[in-house]
């Protein structure tokens, strides 16, 4: 009986640990207004790229539904990943990362950025 309880406890803890690592979609209305609720959480968000910082280490994305501007820090990506994102004609992205409050504003430290390239734009070297 003790072995069954220990096994169930271990399985339950493993499920909680896996569930805690999942990225959750967020409501950008609340994201901008209630930074304290989202601080430290793993989130996913999609939007249009509207600004790229000159050093290539962050971008701003715009959510058209809520008119929210969200700062996305790209430092956790490799330099090659940042360059690929910035140098190609990327208009929309999905960002997966951890939220953090900086200077009273909520931003996302990107773990992964998935570019949604416009199909009418070719990024190959062919002419």
N, C-alpha and C positions, 0 to 999 in steps of 0.2 A: 504494500500500500504506500509506503514511503517513497519507493522508486517511482511510482505513478505520479505522486504529488510533485516530486522534484522534476520529473520530465515535463509535466504540464507547466510548471513554473518557468522552466527554461524556454519552452516553446512560446509562452506568453511574453516573456521578456524579449525574445528574438523578434516577435511580431511588432512589439512596441518600438523597438529600435529601427526596424525597417520602415515602419509607418512614419517615424520621425524624420527620416531622410528624404521623404517624398516632397517634390516641389508642388506647391499649391497655387492654383490661379487666384489672382486677387482682384478685388473691385478697386479700380483706380480712383474712384471718388473718395473712398475711405483712406486709400493709400496716402493721398496728399493731405488730408485733413486730420488723420489720426495716426501720426507717425509712431507714437508709443506702442500702439497695438501690434504693429508689424515689425518692430525692431528685433533683429536676430532671427527672423523666420526665413525658411527656404521658399522662394516664390517663383512663379513664372508669369511673364507678361509679354504681350505683343504690341507693336506700334511702329509708326513711321520714324525713320531716322531723320531728325531735323538739324542736328548740329554735331560736328566732330571737333573735339578739342585739338588745337594745333599740334600738341605733342603726341597725339594718337592714343592717349591712355584713357580716354573716356568719350562717351557719346551722350546725346540727349535724344530720347524718343518721345513721341507725341501720341497719345491715345485719342483718336478722333471722337470716341463716344463721350468721354468726360472732359475733353479739352485739357488734359493733364500733361505737363512736361515732367519727365522722369530722368534723372541723372543716372547713368550706368557707367560704373568704373570697370575698365577692361584689364586691370593690372594682373589678374589671376590667369588671363589667357597668355599664350606664348606670343612672342613678337611676330612670328609668322602668321598666327591666327588673327592678330590685330591688323597686320598689314593687308591680309586677304580681305578682311571686312571693310577696311577703309579705302583700299585702292580699287575695288570693284563697284559697279553701279548698284549698290544695295539701297533699296528704298524702305523695305519693311524687314523687321527682325522679330524673332522670339528670343527672349532673354530668360535664362534660368540662373538664379543666384540667391545670395543671402542679403537681406536688407540690413542697412546700418544708418543710424542717425549721425549726420555730420553738420555742425553749425546750425542745428535746429531743423535741418532739411533731411528728408528720408531719401536715400539713394540705394542702388543695388550694386553689390560686388558680383559681377558676372562670373559664373563658373562655366557657362556655355552660352554661346550666341549662335542661333541658327538663322542664316540669311534666307530671305524669301525673295529671290531675284525675279524681276519682271521677265516673263517669257519672251517679250519682244526685244529684249536686249541680249546681245551675244557677248560672252566674256571669253571666248576662245581666241586663239591667235590667227585663225583662218581669215582670209580676205575674199 
